[in-house]
Amino acid sequence: MAEAERIIGTPDNPEAEDTDEGGSTAADAAVNAGRGKRKVLVLLSVAVVAYLLDLVTKMIVVAKLEHQPPIDIIGDWLQFRAIRNAGAAFGFGEAFTVIFTIIAAGVIVVIIRLARKLYSLPWAIALGLLLGGALGNLTDRLFRAPGVFEGAVVDFIAPKHFAVFNLADSAIVCGGILIVILSFKGLDPDGTVHKD
């Protein structure tokens, strides 16, 4: 009983640790805050790597591949071919570039808000991929021709019988797949596991 009083804390025990309403101690809160900061650091690191890889590859494609014939990587099954995509994935919705820009900005805001409650490493990686990919394509939409909020995204990875895409698209798809898997496993961004 004395051990329980020390852990939980009572007015009769002045040496008891401070607890919040959920029964966790101030030390637990400090440990969780440290874990949360490390997960946010992972999220940001993954996002920066994904963003920089996308940015650098697009700069190389624009400088070396645009207005040039496609480069065969694996015969005609995989080519590098520079195109400008004003629409969404697969070239759909070219008239809605401004809307796609707003959606990308909204995704970034949601990820930043989620980061405050992030205690799961797999979720940090998934959200980092989404953030890096969204920032990559948002950069194109803001700064490439024909103008701000209407820029065309640079795509260059061209598998046979499939849409042309870029590394930002790949990061978004991989992050989305990972989020679906984590959701099916019942793992929440705060690290808790639930069974439905």
Phi and psi in degrees as a GROMACS rama.xvg file:
@    title "Ramachandran Plot"
@    xaxis  label "Phi"
@    yaxis  label "Psi"
@TYPE xy
-62.8234  -38.3143  ALA-2
-63.6957  -40.4601  GLU-3
-65.0828  -38.5881  ALA-4
-66.1223  -36.1442  GLU-5
-66.4833  -40.5  ARG-6
-72.1339  -47.5919  ILE-7
-78.2723  -39.2817  ILE-8
90.1134  130.007  GLY-9
-137.392  161.175  THR-10
-61.5823  -26.0227  PRO-11
-74.7562  -13.4501  ASP-12
-119.725  91.9037  ASN-13
-67.5666  -17.3911  PRO-14
-88.008  0.763426  GLU-15
-64.8241  151.016  ALA-16
-74.2673  148.022  GLU-17
-67.6007  137.355  ASP-18
-127.815  156.88  THR-19
-94.2239  -174.453  ASP-20
-64.1878  -26.4451  GLU-21
-82.1606  -2.70772  GLY-22
91.7099  -1.08166  GLY-23
-86.2351  150.623  SER-24
-86.3187  167.938  THR-25
-62.8418  -34.6762  ALA-26
-64.1842  -41.4833  ALA-27
-61.0965  -41.5498  ASP-28
-62.076  -39.8371  ALA-29
-66.6608  -40.9107  ALA-30
-63.6155  -45.1805  VAL-31
-62.7134  -38.7056  ASN-32
-62.5062  -40.7632  ALA-33
-64.5613  -41.6954  GLY-34
-63.7664  -41.9378  ARG-35
-61.9007  -40.7742  GLY-36
-64.5548  -38.5293  LYS-37
-65.3243  -38.7688  ARG-38
-68.1241  -38.3429  LYS-39
-64.4192  -37.9111  VAL-40
-63.1489  -40.2392  LEU-41
-62.6744  -47.0087  VAL-42
-54.8015  -50.3894  LEU-43
-65.3218  -38.7434  LEU-44
-63.8924  -46.3363  SER-45
-61.6588  -42.9639  VAL-46
-62.5231  -43.7294  ALA-47
-64.5331  -43.7328  VAL-48
-62.7634  -47.5102  VAL-49
-61.3579  -43.5137  ALA-50
-63.8297  -46.9822  TYR-51
-66.495  -40.1173  LEU-52
-60.7827  -43.2964  LEU-53
-63.8356  -46.5774  ASP-54
-62.42  -46.3619  LEU-55
-66.2878  -43.8777  VAL-56
-64.1256  -38.0525  THR-57
-66.3627  -38.2222  LYS-58
-62.9503  -41.4375  MET-59
-65.6561  -43.2558  ILE-60
-61.6436  -45.7743  VAL-61
-63.6856  -39.73  VAL-62
-75.4486  -37.1217  ALA-63
-111.592  -24.498  LYS-64
-113.397  -23.8786  LEU-65
-64.6441  137.664  GLU-66
64.7873  23.7415  HIS-67
-121.763  159.397  GLN-68
-66.7995  155.155  PRO-69
-60.5792  153.027  PRO-70
-104.212  123.13  ILE-71
-76.4863  125.48  ASP-72
-99.5685  -48.9885  ILE-73
-128.623  83.191  ILE-74
54.6971  -137.584  GLY-75
-96.8028  8.53589  ASP-76
-76.3796  -29.6883  TRP-77
-144.25  123.771  LEU-78
-128.933  157.744  GLN-79
-101.704  118.033  PHE-80
-140.6  120.435  ARG-81
-79.3383  125.774  ALA-82
-137.369  158.422  ILE-83
-107.535  124.736  ARG-84
-114.765  109.34  ASN-85
-84.3058  -11.6289  ALA-86
-97.7484  -158.227  GLY-87
-90.5662  -158.909  ALA-88
-57.9679  142.766  ALA-89
65.6668  15.6079  PHE-90
78.8928  7.12367  GLY-91
-77.6288  149.431  PHE-92
74.5073  40.0999  GLY-93
-63.5149  -20.7131  GLU-94
-81.854  -5.13769  ALA-95
-115.031  31.8019  PHE-96
-58.1021  -41.2573  THR-97
-62.3406  -40.2802  VAL-98
-64.2636  -42.4735  ILE-99
-63.2105  -35.1329  PHE-100
-64.0367  -43.9304  THR-101
-65.7447  -40.432  ILE-102
-62.8285  -44.4167  ILE-103
-60.646  -42.6395  ALA-104
-63.9773  -38.734  ALA-105
-64.0224  -41.1673  GLY-106
-59.827  -42.7845  VAL-107
-61.9288  -43.6374  ILE-108
-62.5455  -43.6362  VAL-109
-61.9345  -43.4914  VAL-110
-63.2172  -42.1048  ILE-111
-62.4295  -39.4429  ILE-112
-67.7492  -39.9824  ARG-113
-65.0493  -29.4578  LEU-114
-60.1612  -26.6805  ALA-115
-67.1843  -23.4044  ARG-116
-112.536  23.9798  LYS-117
-92.8054  118.531  LEU-118
-130.429  10.1045  TYR-119
-114.193  125.212  SER-120
-63.2724  -47.4501  LEU-121
-59.4418  -38.5173  PRO-122
-67.2246  -35.885  TRP-123
-62.0247  -42.1722  ALA-124
-65.9495  -46.3691  ILE-125
-61.072  -47.1993  ALA-126
-68.3834  -33.0504  LEU-127
-63.0439  -41.9723  GLY-128
-62.5806  -45.0916  LEU-129
-61.3156  -44.7266  LEU-130
-64.2856  -47.5461  LEU-131
-60.9097  -42.9288  GLY-132
-66.05  -43.9926  GLY-133
-63.0566  -41.494  ALA-134
-65.0324  -37.7864  LEU-135
-60.998  -49.9599  GLY-136
-73.3384  -32.0612  ASN-137
-64.5226  -37.1566  LEU-138
-59.0283  -43.7489  THR-139
-61.6624  -45.6516  ASP-140
-65.8344  -28.0924  ARG-141
-85.7389  -35.6819  LEU-142
-116.457  -6.48337  PHE-143
-98.0879  162.169  ARG-144
-62.9914  149.141  ALA-145
-87.535  -8.02298  PRO-146
170.452  176.572  GLY-147
-58.9272  134.456  VAL-148
69.3454  -2.55066  PHE-149
-126.501  10.1888  GLU-150
-64.9605  147.694  GLY-151
-90.5845  134.737  ALA-152
-76.5556  139.344  VAL-153
-84.4346  118.697  VAL-154
-115.214  149.167  ASP-155
-152.63  -13.3064  PHE-156
-89.5698  115.662  ILE-157
-124.142  87.2041  ALA-158
-71.4581  151.799  PRO-159
-63.9953  136.551  LYS-160
60.4434  32.5638  HIS-161
-146  165.732  PHE-162
-70.878  153.845  ALA-163
-83.3834  135.723  VAL-164
-141.874  -176.355  PHE-165
-133.707  -178.123  ASN-166
-69.628  -30.0322  LEU-167
-63.2418  -43.9326  ALA-168
-59.7568  -42.1647  ASP-169
-61.5639  -43.7731  SER-170
-62.5  -42.1148  ALA-171
-63.7399  -45.4483  ILE-172
-64.7325  -45.2116  VAL-173
-63.1184  -42.8005  CYS-174
-62.339  -42.4579  GLY-175
-64.1104  -42.5995  GLY-176
-62.2139  -43.1638  ILE-177
-63.1314  -39.2564  LEU-178
-64.2802  -41.2653  ILE-179
-61.6303  -44.578  VAL-180
-62.2038  -45.4855  ILE-181
-62.8791  -38.4753  LEU-182
-65.9678  -41.6408  SER-183
-64.168  -32.9401  PHE-184
-79.5341  -7.91538  LYS-185
81.7958  17.0895  GLY-186
-91.9831  122.409  LEU-187
-93.1439  160.431  ASP-188
-58.059  -27.1672  PRO-189
-82.5698  4.46405  ASP-190
92.1119  -6.73898  GLY-191
-79.8957  151.79  THR-192
-115.457  130.897  VAL-193
-124.314  150.821  HIS-194
-115.341  125.441  LYS-195
